[in-house]
Amino acid sequence: MGLCQPSADVPFSCGACCGLFNLELKPEQFRTLLKERTETFKESVDFSKPYTMAEFRKVREEAEKNFIKKDPLTYNCPFLGMLTEEVEGTSPEIKVRSRIGCMIHPVYTGDPRSQNYSFYGASICQAYDCRNKERNFADEWENVFSEFADDSFSYSSLSSDYRSIDLIEGYLTEKGIPSSEWFTNSREIILKILKIKFEQNISLWNTSFELDMESPPPISYKERLAKWLGLESDDPRL
């Protein structure tokens, strides 16, 4: 499925456009919410009885109605859950080391219209492509994100953050590096910048619907990238 659900040997995926990270929750609360949804779904939904999907949505929307949202207009879909069992990890940080995604996707239900039980409906859910997924080098970025991330939270943070990737591509172009070398000779530059993004806690919890409301400032991409990452313009890492 590409950027959303990377290759089968990657044990995590992106669920940003389903609205999860629009909620004002801590990492451990996100993880608990995903586990609760998944357990309730397994206990109550029977694909041979489609009305159980509607009932699940009603129950979960009621359970989650008091969560504070960053953007009140962005929907938080309760059908986003854990698609695989979690794998073991050693980090003390709260992680979700399993694939996350739509629990009523046709690949599971066998019904191409099953996502009509969600708020957006099958046509929107299946047709929507975020800006990173639409990139000319989406496959190459998918490989970078898969290499760098270590769970579905970090993978989602990368896949949904088009603003950082816009700046990285502009920065590399400004340095005179041809796009044919971005993911080979210049791969370490990209990974270094992504490391700074996480160290600086830049744009970690996205929906992929974020919009830039202002025009880019009349400064170089290097300066714009430094400003975005919270660095001085002469930071030696750039």
BALOBA-1460 file (C-alpha; in Angstrom, 3 decimals):
// residues 238
<rec num="1" residu="m" x="0.000" y="0.000" z="0.000"/>
<rec num="2" residu="g" x="3.005" y="2.286" z="-0.185"/>
<rec num="3" residu="l" x="3.802" y="5.034" z="2.279"/>
<rec num="4" residu="c" x="0.844" y="4.330" z="4.598"/>
<rec num="5" residu="q" x="1.596" y="0.644" z="4.984"/>
<rec num="6" residu="p" x="5.246" y="0.016" z="4.018"/>
<rec num="7" residu="s" x="6.724" y="-3.307" z="2.956"/>
<rec num="8" residu="a" x="5.793" y="-6.430" z="4.885"/>
<rec num="9" residu="d" x="9.139" y="-6.654" z="6.679"/>
<rec num="10" residu="v" x="8.515" y="-3.283" z="8.406"/>
<rec num="11" residu="p" x="6.494" y="-3.917" z="11.605"/>
<rec num="12" residu="f" x="4.890" y="-0.458" z="11.791"/>
<rec num="13" residu="s" x="2.905" y="1.992" z="9.656"/>
<rec num="14" residu="c" x="1.193" y="5.396" z="9.522"/>
<rec num="15" residu="g" x="-2.267" y="6.269" z="10.848"/>
<rec num="16" residu="a" x="-2.032" y="10.063" z="10.882"/>
<rec num="17" residu="c" x="-4.843" y="10.874" z="8.450"/>
<rec num="18" residu="c" x="-7.309" y="8.909" z="10.592"/>
<rec num="19" residu="g" x="-7.098" y="11.756" z="13.112"/>
<rec num="20" residu="l" x="-5.507" y="9.970" z="16.074"/>
<rec num="21" residu="f" x="-2.833" y="12.598" z="16.610"/>
<rec num="22" residu="n" x="-5.416" y="15.385" z="16.508"/>
<rec num="23" residu="l" x="-6.204" y="14.372" z="20.077"/>
<rec num="24" residu="e" x="-4.454" y="16.098" z="22.972"/>
<rec num="25" residu="l" x="-3.071" y="12.915" z="24.501"/>
<rec num="26" residu="k" x="0.280" y="11.693" z="25.795"/>
<rec num="27" residu="p" x="2.087" y="8.789" z="24.072"/>
<rec num="28" residu="e" x="0.974" y="6.287" z="26.702"/>
<rec num="29" residu="q" x="-2.632" y="7.462" z="26.260"/>
<rec num="30" residu="f" x="-2.431" y="7.054" z="22.488"/>
<rec num="31" residu="r" x="-1.163" y="3.509" z="22.969"/>
<rec num="32" residu="t" x="-3.889" y="2.683" z="25.499"/>
<rec num="33" residu="l" x="-6.543" y="4.096" z="23.182"/>
<rec num="34" residu="l" x="-5.348" y="1.987" z="20.263"/>
<rec num="35" residu="k" x="-5.322" y="-1.155" z="22.419"/>
<rec num="36" residu="e" x="-8.833" y="-0.430" z="23.757"/>
<rec num="37" residu="r" x="-10.234" y="0.113" z="20.289"/>
<rec num="38" residu="t" x="-8.598" y="-3.032" z="18.948"/>
<rec num="39" residu="e" x="-9.797" y="-5.219" z="21.819"/>
<rec num="40" residu="t" x="-13.341" y="-3.864" z="21.626"/>
<rec num="41" residu="f" x="-13.354" y="-4.356" z="17.864"/>
<rec num="42" residu="k" x="-12.250" y="-7.990" z="18.120"/>
<rec num="43" residu="e" x="-14.881" y="-8.662" z="20.789"/>
<rec num="44" residu="s" x="-17.822" y="-6.977" z="19.072"/>
<rec num="45" residu="v" x="-17.402" y="-6.839" z="15.287"/>
<rec num="46" residu="d" x="-18.411" y="-9.692" z="13.003"/>
<rec num="47" residu="f" x="-17.868" y="-8.934" z="9.307"/>
<rec num="48" residu="s" x="-20.698" y="-11.327" z="8.400"/>
<rec num="49" residu="k" x="-22.969" y="-8.971" z="10.348"/>
<rec num="50" residu="p" x="-22.125" y="-5.526" z="8.932"/>
<rec num="51" residu="y" x="-24.333" y="-3.697" z="11.421"/>
<rec num="52" residu="t" x="-21.794" y="-4.588" z="14.131"/>
<rec num="53" residu="m" x="-19.367" y="-2.147" z="12.491"/>
<rec num="54" residu="a" x="-21.919" y="0.635" z="12.870"/>
<rec num="55" residu="e" x="-22.517" y="-0.354" z="16.482"/>
<rec num="56" residu="f" x="-18.776" y="-0.336" z="17.200"/>
<rec num="57" residu="r" x="-18.446" y="3.169" z="15.772"/>
<rec num="58" residu="k" x="-21.336" y="4.409" z="17.918"/>
<rec num="59" residu="v" x="-19.870" y="2.902" z="21.088"/>
<rec num="60" residu="r" x="-16.361" y="4.245" z="20.463"/>
<rec num="61" residu="e" x="-17.512" y="7.728" z="19.461"/>
<rec num="62" residu="e" x="-19.401" y="7.935" z="22.731"/>
<rec num="63" residu="a" x="-16.369" y="6.693" z="24.691"/>
<rec num="64" residu="e" x="-14.067" y="9.234" z="23.032"/>
<rec num="65" residu="k" x="-16.380" y="12.246" z="22.766"/>
<rec num="66" residu="n" x="-14.754" y="14.188" z="25.592"/>
<rec num="67" residu="f" x="-11.190" y="13.995" z="24.288"/>
<rec num="68" residu="i" x="-9.771" y="17.442" z="23.603"/>
<rec num="69" residu="k" x="-8.939" y="18.049" z="19.941"/>
<rec num="70" residu="k" x="-6.297" y="20.342" z="18.489"/>
<rec num="71" residu="d" x="-8.565" y="21.079" z="15.547"/>
<rec num="72" residu="p" x="-12.289" y="20.627" z="16.291"/>
<rec num="73" residu="l" x="-13.022" y="20.137" z="12.580"/>
<rec num="74" residu="t" x="-10.705" y="17.140" z="12.127"/>
<rec num="75" residu="y" x="-12.451" y="13.817" z="12.699"/>
<rec num="76" residu="n" x="-10.939" y="11.171" z="14.948"/>
<rec num="77" residu="c" x="-11.855" y="7.818" z="13.384"/>
<rec num="78" residu="p" x="-12.387" y="5.004" z="15.930"/>
<rec num="79" residu="f" x="-11.713" y="2.344" z="13.295"/>
<rec num="80" residu="l" x="-7.976" y="3.064" z="13.500"/>
<rec num="81" residu="g" x="-6.459" y="0.264" z="15.556"/>
<rec num="82" residu="m" x="-3.596" y="-2.200" z="15.836"/>
<rec num="83" residu="l" x="-3.431" y="-4.521" z="12.851"/>
<rec num="84" residu="t" x="-0.668" y="-6.817" z="14.123"/>
<rec num="85" residu="e" x="0.650" y="-8.050" z="17.434"/>
<rec num="86" residu="e" x="3.263" y="-5.816" z="19.054"/>
<rec num="87" residu="v" x="6.910" y="-6.842" z="18.791"/>
<rec num="88" residu="e" x="9.331" y="-6.593" z="21.684"/>
<rec num="89" residu="g" x="11.548" y="-3.556" z="22.166"/>
<rec num="90" residu="t" x="14.140" y="-2.307" z="24.641"/>
<rec num="91" residu="s" x="13.465" y="1.446" z="24.655"/>
<rec num="92" residu="p" x="12.054" y="2.860" z="27.905"/>
<rec num="93" residu="e" x="9.944" y="5.280" z="25.831"/>
<rec num="94" residu="i" x="6.288" y="4.552" z="25.115"/>
<rec num="95" residu="k" x="6.150" y="2.911" z="21.691"/>
<rec num="96" residu="v" x="3.605" y="1.183" z="19.477"/>
<rec num="97" residu="r" x="5.597" y="-1.575" z="17.791"/>
<rec num="98" residu="s" x="2.804" y="-2.903" z="15.637"/>
<rec num="99" residu="r" x="1.190" y="-1.863" z="12.400"/>
<rec num="100" residu="i" x="-1.714" y="0.519" z="12.831"/>
<rec num="101" residu="g" x="-4.424" y="1.183" z="10.287"/>
<rec num="102" residu="c" x="-8.055" y="0.827" z="9.308"/>
<rec num="103" residu="m" x="-9.676" y="-2.206" z="10.905"/>
<rec num="104" residu="i" x="-12.518" y="-2.175" z="8.336"/>
<rec num="105" residu="h" x="-10.332" y="-1.821" z="5.243"/>
<rec num="106" residu="p" x="-11.594" y="-4.018" z="2.380"/>
<rec num="107" residu="v" x="-8.446" y="-6.158" z="2.586"/>
<rec num="108" residu="y" x="-9.815" y="-7.434" z="5.925"/>
<rec num="109" residu="t" x="-13.580" y="-7.320" z="5.368"/>
<rec num="110" residu="g" x="-13.675" y="-8.526" z="1.776"/>
<rec num="111" residu="d" x="-16.193" y="-5.764" z="1.062"/>
<rec num="112" residu="p" x="-14.949" y="-2.862" z="-1.108"/>
<rec num="113" residu="r" x="-17.532" y="-0.572" z="0.506"/>
<rec num="114" residu="s" x="-16.986" y="-1.528" z="4.148"/>
<rec num="115" residu="q" x="-15.389" y="1.821" z="4.951"/>
<rec num="116" residu="n" x="-18.770" y="3.432" z="4.339"/>
<rec num="117" residu="y" x="-19.361" y="2.626" z="7.998"/>
<rec num="118" residu="s" x="-16.751" y="5.254" z="8.811"/>
<rec num="119" residu="f" x="-17.418" y="8.993" z="8.900"/>
<rec num="120" residu="y" x="-15.601" y="9.807" z="5.644"/>
<rec num="121" residu="g" x="-16.759" y="6.787" z="3.678"/>
<rec num="122" residu="a" x="-14.944" y="4.411" z="1.342"/>
<rec num="123" residu="s" x="-14.450" y="6.849" z="-1.537"/>
<rec num="124" residu="i" x="-12.572" y="9.402" z="0.570"/>
<rec num="125" residu="c" x="-10.673" y="6.885" z="2.723"/>
<rec num="126" residu="q" x="-9.359" y="5.002" z="-0.298"/>
<rec num="127" residu="a" x="-8.693" y="8.001" z="-2.545"/>
<rec num="128" residu="y" x="-6.966" y="10.355" z="-0.108"/>
<rec num="129" residu="d" x="-3.235" y="10.785" z="-0.617"/>
<rec num="130" residu="c" x="-1.292" y="13.061" z="1.724"/>
<rec num="131" residu="r" x="1.351" y="15.384" z="0.308"/>
<rec num="132" residu="n" x="4.220" y="13.047" z="1.161"/>
<rec num="133" residu="k" x="2.483" y="10.137" z="-0.538"/>
<rec num="134" residu="e" x="2.099" y="12.270" z="-3.671"/>
<rec num="135" residu="r" x="5.814" y="13.126" z="-3.904"/>
<rec num="136" residu="n" x="7.863" y="12.152" z="-6.932"/>
<rec num="137" residu="f" x="10.174" y="10.263" z="-4.561"/>
<rec num="138" residu="a" x="7.508" y="8.790" z="-2.261"/>
<rec num="139" residu="d" x="8.987" y="5.281" z="-2.519"/>
<rec num="140" residu="e" x="12.469" y="6.528" z="-1.610"/>
<rec num="141" residu="w" x="11.127" y="8.494" z="1.346"/>
<rec num="142" residu="e" x="9.203" y="5.411" z="2.463"/>
<rec num="143" residu="n" x="12.492" y="3.499" z="2.605"/>
<rec num="144" residu="v" x="14.161" y="6.289" z="4.600"/>
<rec num="145" residu="f" x="11.265" y="6.493" z="7.063"/>
<rec num="146" residu="s" x="11.246" y="2.712" z="7.464"/>
<rec num="147" residu="e" x="14.972" y="2.729" z="8.200"/>
<rec num="148" residu="f" x="14.791" y="5.603" z="10.665"/>
<rec num="149" residu="a" x="11.582" y="4.883" z="12.585"/>
<rec num="150" residu="d" x="11.309" y="2.301" z="15.344"/>
<rec num="151" residu="d" x="7.542" y="2.227" z="15.900"/>
<rec num="152" residu="s" x="4.264" y="3.446" z="14.405"/>
<rec num="153" residu="f" x="4.403" y="6.739" z="16.321"/>
<rec num="154" residu="s" x="7.749" y="7.754" z="14.832"/>
<rec num="155" residu="y" x="6.845" y="6.380" z="11.393"/>
<rec num="156" residu="s" x="3.590" y="8.381" z="11.399"/>
<rec num="157" residu="s" x="5.474" y="11.487" z="12.510"/>
<rec num="158" residu="l" x="7.716" y="11.184" z="9.451"/>
<rec num="159" residu="s" x="5.142" y="10.109" z="6.875"/>
<rec num="160" residu="s" x="2.701" y="12.896" z="7.740"/>
<rec num="161" residu="d" x="5.230" y="15.732" z="8.103"/>
<rec num="162" residu="y" x="5.322" y="17.229" z="4.612"/>
<rec num="163" residu="r" x="6.713" y="20.544" z="5.865"/>
<rec num="164" residu="s" x="9.993" y="19.047" z="7.074"/>
<rec num="165" residu="i" x="10.362" y="17.021" z="3.880"/>
<rec num="166" residu="d" x="9.644" y="20.084" z="1.712"/>
<rec num="167" residu="l" x="12.455" y="21.915" z="3.486"/>
<rec num="168" residu="i" x="14.884" y="18.983" z="3.246"/>
<rec num="169" residu="e" x="14.293" y="18.612" z="-0.493"/>
<rec num="170" residu="g" x="14.695" y="22.369" z="-0.983"/>
<rec num="171" residu="y" x="17.841" y="22.391" z="1.123"/>
<rec num="172" residu="l" x="19.438" y="19.545" z="-0.829"/>
<rec num="173" residu="t" x="18.548" y="21.199" z="-4.132"/>
<rec num="174" residu="e" x="19.987" y="24.500" z="-2.912"/>
<rec num="175" residu="k" x="23.244" y="22.715" z="-2.054"/>
<rec num="176" residu="g" x="23.466" y="21.599" z="-5.665"/>
<rec num="177" residu="i" x="22.869" y="17.923" z="-4.889"/>
<rec num="178" residu="p" x="20.964" y="16.249" z="-7.752"/>
<rec num="179" residu="s" x="17.846" y="14.334" z="-6.755"/>
<rec num="180" residu="s" x="19.431" y="11.162" z="-8.119"/>
<rec num="181" residu="e" x="21.880" y="11.322" z="-5.187"/>
<rec num="182" residu="w" x="19.523" y="12.306" z="-2.366"/>
<rec num="183" residu="f" x="18.884" y="8.752" z="-1.212"/>
<rec num="184" residu="t" x="22.334" y="7.349" z="-1.953"/>
<rec num="185" residu="n" x="25.334" y="9.644" z="-1.502"/>
<rec num="186" residu="s" x="23.357" y="12.160" z="0.593"/>
<rec num="187" residu="r" x="21.311" y="9.669" z="2.614"/>
<rec num="188" residu="e" x="23.290" y="10.374" z="5.792"/>
<rec num="189" residu="i" x="22.502" y="14.084" z="5.501"/>
<rec num="190" residu="i" x="18.793" y="13.256" z="5.432"/>
<rec num="191" residu="l" x="19.040" y="10.890" z="8.406"/>
<rec num="192" residu="k" x="21.000" y="13.494" z="10.377"/>
<rec num="193" residu="i" x="18.300" y="16.112" z="9.792"/>
<rec num="194" residu="l" x="15.539" y="13.671" z="10.771"/>
<rec num="195" residu="k" x="17.445" y="12.901" z="13.967"/>
<rec num="196" residu="i" x="17.485" y="16.633" z="14.790"/>
<rec num="197" residu="k" x="13.734" y="16.815" z="14.097"/>
<rec num="198" residu="f" x="13.076" y="14.244" z="16.826"/>
<rec num="199" residu="e" x="15.646" y="15.662" z="19.228"/>
<rec num="200" residu="q" x="13.976" y="19.057" z="18.886"/>
<rec num="201" residu="n" x="10.433" y="17.591" z="19.034"/>
<rec num="202" residu="i" x="9.482" y="19.199" z="15.729"/>
<rec num="203" residu="s" x="6.110" y="18.350" z="14.191"/>
<rec num="204" residu="l" x="5.752" y="14.964" z="15.885"/>
<rec num="205" residu="w" x="1.975" y="14.570" z="16.169"/>
<rec num="206" residu="n" x="0.374" y="15.370" z="12.795"/>
<rec num="207" residu="t" x="-2.834" y="14.618" z="10.914"/>
<rec num="208" residu="s" x="-1.327" y="15.307" z="7.442"/>
<rec num="209" residu="f" x="-4.003" y="18.000" z="6.985"/>
<rec num="210" residu="e" x="-1.840" y="20.803" z="8.386"/>
<rec num="211" residu="l" x="-1.647" y="23.916" z="6.207"/>
<rec num="212" residu="d" x="0.969" y="26.636" z="5.935"/>
<rec num="213" residu="m" x="-0.974" y="29.861" z="6.393"/>
<rec num="214" residu="e" x="1.931" y="32.160" z="5.555"/>
<rec num="215" residu="s" x="4.114" y="32.572" z="2.484"/>
<rec num="216" residu="p" x="7.709" y="31.294" z="2.819"/>
<rec num="217" residu="p" x="10.084" y="33.997" z="4.075"/>
<rec num="218" residu="p" x="12.577" y="35.462" z="1.532"/>
<rec num="219" residu="i" x="15.536" y="33.570" z="2.973"/>
<rec num="220" residu="s" x="17.548" y="30.538" z="1.892"/>
<rec num="221" residu="y" x="16.331" y="26.978" z="2.405"/>
<rec num="222" residu="k" x="19.196" y="26.456" z="4.815"/>
<rec num="223" residu="e" x="17.972" y="29.348" z="6.949"/>
<rec num="224" residu="r" x="14.367" y="28.199" z="6.698"/>
<rec num="225" residu="l" x="15.310" y="24.643" z="7.686"/>
<rec num="226" residu="a" x="17.384" y="25.879" z="10.621"/>
<rec num="227" residu="k" x="14.512" y="28.068" z="11.806"/>
<rec num="228" residu="w" x="12.028" y="25.203" z="11.465"/>
<rec num="229" residu="l" x="14.294" y="22.905" z="13.494"/>
<rec num="230" residu="g" x="14.921" y="25.537" z="16.159"/>
<rec num="231" residu="l" x="18.606" y="25.887" z="15.273"/>
<rec num="232" residu="e" x="20.885" y="28.847" z="14.676"/>
<rec num="233" residu="s" x="21.375" y="29.611" z="10.976"/>
<rec num="234" residu="d" x="25.098" y="28.801" z="11.267"/>
<rec num="235" residu="d" x="24.592" y="25.483" z="13.056"/>
<rec num="236" residu="p" x="27.423" y="23.216" z="11.814"/>
<rec num="237" residu="r" x="25.049" y="20.265" z="11.456"/>
<rec num="238" residu="l" x="23.491" y="21.914" z="8.394"/>
